[in-house]
Amino acid sequence: MGNITELKDLSKSEKLIMMEALWEDLSRDDNQVDSPDWHKTSLHETKKRLSSGEEKIIDWVEAKRQLRKRFNED
């Protein structure tokens, strides 16, 4: 396995690809990873914003487009 120095040399796009691959691998068996307490709180707050109309649902393609625009992906 490479080291952290090698990771620092990757572009944002390459890092995102690696993150997605890691997440996919970790999430194959969701019983192995416990969600932290803050996650339940965050989901509850999002649900409240959705119910009040403060939060809008968008599809994943649009969400990624907005995030890439916000963070100026390479």
Secondary structure, 3 states (H helix, E strand, C coil): CCCHHHHHCCCHHHHHHHHHHHHHHHCCCHHHCCCCHHHHHHHHHHHHHHHHCCCCCCCHHHHHHHHHHHHCCC
